[in-house]
Amino acid sequence: MFIPRKILEEKLRNMLAEDVGQGDITATLIVPPETNAEAEIIAKEAGIVAGIEEAKTLLESLGIKVEVLVSDGKRIKEKQVLMKVSGDAKTILSAERTLLNILSRMSGIATTTRKLVETLQKSGFKTKVACTRKTAPGLLYFDKKAVLLGGGDTHRLHLDDMVLIKDNHIQIAGNIEKAIKKAKEKASFSKKIEVEVTNVKDALAAAKAGADIIMLDNFSPKQIEKAIKLLKNEGFFEKVLLEASGGISTENIVKYASTGVDIVSLGEITDSPKALDISLEITRVYGKVDKKNDFHGVKGLSRSLLLL
């Protein structure tokens, strides 16, 4: 996924502005003027790292120097240093939480996604693992990119990606056939049409009406097997993509994949991710405190503060 740097900077700065408010009171009161610092961003647990590009972009836009030690999508170990940063101490401290929130959340999503993908691969399935649009407001780009870095499929990024006819659309249109017909009459040739169904009969109706993808919503594995058997008998199997969604978890994902569906989608990847534990640690402080006291190192800073 790529967006121009200036647009990414704007997204990141808006996040930081929300956190900073009218200014970082603590940094203002504690950190002397003209104080510079070096810091390390450290993984406190193993996983798949994501958000390195975003972290680097945010810091560099604030005038902080960044040395990246690991690239996005790589497997990291506990206590591994991910980045080294240096520059204005107040700026580093003010951006710390926003920076870590991005890295921790994106890395958590990427780690969860990779576990699910590898679980299916080890079981011999080629079923795609996809997320849904259940993301935190304002974080869609970051959440979806993290899924991609974890080896998963982003599904729809936005409402304009494809036609996805859900139960409420069908309710308004009258039935599945009418909803698909309206979509096919007006949609661009470039847009696929997916239909959400809740029973085996509607799965066949969607296939007959010309759906490209059928979402089997909240089907049990046994119900999916029945739907696939019916589609095979009617000659539609492998002519339409099948997505299983709803009620799928780490514990049962293999059972769903074993039914023969092409895609399994899980909202939990992005709607309730477990963040990866990542921290920022100041390793060196340097700069001018006052005319009489120059300081070098964290201990030097503490002594200088006592003199103020």
N, C-alpha and C positions, 0 to 999 in steps of 0.2 A: 504494500500500500504506500502511496506517495501523495503528499500534498506539498505545494510550494512552501519553502521555509518561512516566509513572512506570514502565511496563514497559520502555520503551526505555532509560530511565535505568539501570534495574537491569541490563540486558544490557551496557550500555556500562561501567558501574562494575565489573562482574565482570571484564571484559577488562582494565581499568586495574589492578584489584587483583592480577590474575595477574602483571602486568608489574612493579608496584611492590614486591611482596613485603613485607618488613618496613620498607621505606622507601627513598627515593632517597638513597643515601650521597653521591653526587657533589654533588647540589644542596645537601645539608646541610653539606658541608665547604666548598664554594666560595661559595655565595650568602649574604651577610650577612642577619641578621634584618631584617624590615620592608622588604625590597626589593621594589619593584614594577617591572613591565616592560611595554613594548608590543612587539608582534611582528606580522609579516605572514606569511600562509601563501601560498606562491607556487608556481605550476605551472612546472615546469622543462621541460615539453614540452606540445605541443598535444594535445587530445583532447576527450572528453565528460566533464564533471565529475559525480560522484555522491558522496554521503556528506556533503554540506554540512549537511543537517538533523541528521544524527547527530553531526557534529563540534560544531555549535552547541549541541546538547542536552547533550553531555558537558561542554563547557567551562562552560556556564551552571550546570550542576548542581554544579560545583566553585567557583562564585562568580567566574568570569572573565567580563568583559564582551566581547561579540562584535559585530562589525560585518560583516555578510555583504554581499559585493560581487557575487556571481554565484549564480544559483539552480541547483538540481539539474537535470541533463538538458541543460544548455546547452553549446555548443561553446566551448572556451577556447583561448587562444593561449599560446605559450611566453612565460614571464616574467610572465604575468598574475597579479595579486594577487587571491586568491579571498576572503580574509577578513582582517580586522584584529582583534587581540585585545589585551586589557590587563587587568592585575591582578597578583596575587601571583606573583613570579618563580619561586619554587620550584614552585608548583603548575603553572605553564605548562610548565616544563622536565620535570617528572615525568610530565605527560600527553602530552608531545610525541610520543613514539614510537607510543603507542596511537592517538592522534589521526591521525597520518600514515599508519599502517597501514590504518586504516579508509578514509580518503580515497583513498589510492593504490590499494588493492585494488578498491574499488567503482568508482573512475573507470576503472581498467584494464578491468574487466569491461564497463562501459557503453561504453567506446570500442571494444572488440572487437565487441560486439554491434551497435553502430551501423554499423560497417564492413560487417558481414555483411548487415544489413538493406538498406543503401544499394546494396550490390553487386547484390542481387536486384532491387531497384527499378529500378536503371539498366538492367538486362537485360530489364525489362518483366514481371517475375513478381510475383504477389501472395502467394507462398508465405510462410507464417509461419516466422520463425526462433525456435526455442525452446531453452531450456537443459534440463538434466536434474537429477536429485537428487545428482549428483556434486559436492557442495560440501564445504568444510572443516567439520569438526565445530564446532558453535557459531556458524557464520557463515551458516546457511541463509537467515535473514531478510535479511541484508545483501547476500548474493550475488544472491538472487532479485530484490530491489528494484533492484539495479544493472542487471540484465538488463532489467527493465521500463523504467528510465530511459533505457536505450540503445535502446529501441524494439522489444525482443524480447518473446517470450511466456515466462511463468514456468513453464509446464507444471504439474506437480503441486507444490504447496507442501509438502504433507504426505501421509502414507499414507492419510489419511481423505478426501482430496479426490475421488478417484474409484477405481473398480476397475481395476487394471492387472494383467492375468493374464500372467505371464512363464513361461519354460520350466520352472522348478522347480514352479510351481503346477500346470502341465499334467501334469508327471511324477507328481505326487501324485494329481491328480484322475483320471488315466487317459488322457484325450485332450482336445482342444480343445472338442469339443461338450459333454462332461460338465462341464468347468470353467465354460464360459459358462452352461450350464443352471443350475448351482448358484448362480452369481452372480446371475442374473436372478430366481431364485426368492426370494432373501433380501435383495437390495440395495434400498435406497430408490429410489423413482422419480426422485429428484433426482440420482442418481449415474450418470454415464456409465460404460460398460464398454469398456476398451481391451484388445486382445490382441496380444501380441508373437508374431510368426511368423518362421520362418527359411527358408521355401520357398513357392513359388507355390501349390502345392496347399493348404497350410494357410491361406493368405490367403483362398482361396475358402471353405474350411470355416468360418473365423471369420465371414465375411460371412453365410453361410447360417444360422449359429447365432445371429445377432442382435447381433454386436458393433457398437458405435457408432463405434469407431476401431480401425484395424488398424495396428500398428507393424511396418513391414518392416525387420527387424533385420539389419544387415550385408548387405543386398542391394546388388548393383552396379546402376548405372543401367539396364543391359540387362535384368537380372532384374526390376527394378521395372516396366519397360515391358511385360514378359511378364505380370506380375501384373495390371497395369491392363487389358491386352487381354482377359485371361480374365474379369476382373470386368465389363468392358463386355459381353462376349458373354453373360454370365449375368444381366445386368440389375442388377448391384449397384453399378456405378461411379456416383459422385455421391450414392449413398444411404448411404455410409459414408466417414468421413474417413480419409485415408491419411497416415501419418507415416513418413518415412524417417529411420533412426537407425543410427549405427555407421559409422565410416570416412569421415564427412563432415568436410571441412576448408575453409578459406578458398579453397584452390586448386580444389576440385571442387564447391563448393556450387551453382554455376550449372548444372552438368550434372545434379545431382540434382533441382533445382527444375524443370528443363526436361522432366522425365519426366511431370509432371502431379500430383505429390503435393501435399497441402495444407500439410504441415508438414515442416520439416527440423529435427532436434534434434541438438545437439552438446554432448558432455560437456566438451570443451576450453574452452568459454566460462567455466566456473566451476571445473573441477578443476585447471587449470594456467594461470590468467590471468597476463598480463604487467601488472604494476602500473605505473600512471602515475607518473612521477617528480614528487613534490611535496615541498617543504621548508618549514620554519618558521625564520624569521630574526628575531632580536631587533633592534629598530630604536631603542629608547630604554629607558634604565634610570633610575629615579628612586625616591627614598625616603630615609629616614634610616639612615645607616650607624652613626654614633656621635654623641656630643654635639658634637664639634668639626668633623666633616666631613660636610656634606651634599653629595650628588653629583647631577649631572644629565648624562645622556648616557652611552653605553657607555664612553667614555674615562674619564669621571669615576669609574665603578665600578672600573676597573682600577687607577687611582691610589689609590683608597681601600683596595682589597684589599692593596696593598703596605704600607699603614700598620698592618695588623692583625697 
